[in-house]
Amino acid sequence: MILKRHVHRDPAHLDYVRSLRCCLCGRAGRVRPHHVRKWGQGGMAMKPPDYMTVPMCDPCHHRVHAEGYGTKDWDRVREALIPLLIGCLEMALDAERGF
């Protein structure tokens, strides 16, 4: 038997990420969530959970998918992802506490 892993989806979080500036170039508008596939998240033909997203404008998003991350890109992605992850954890803890 093959077990299918449940991947967390959160449309509200994706809307929030869309409201931010691109983490690579700083452009506002036409920003989409880019799912980060580092640290063992995702897999072949599997999108990582929605909390593993950073904001990227269309040109940067297409470039990263076509060329991959450069060192400077990855530093910026990591810097953007950490506060977003902390925010997700705080929201989850608040929900658990009933706030």
Buried (B, 14 or more C-beta within 10 A) or exposed (E): EEEEEEBEEBEEBBEBBBEBBBBBEEBEEEBBBBBBEEEEBBEEEEBBBBBBBBBBBEEBBEBBEEEEBEEEBBEBBBEBBEEBEEEBEEBEEEEEEEE
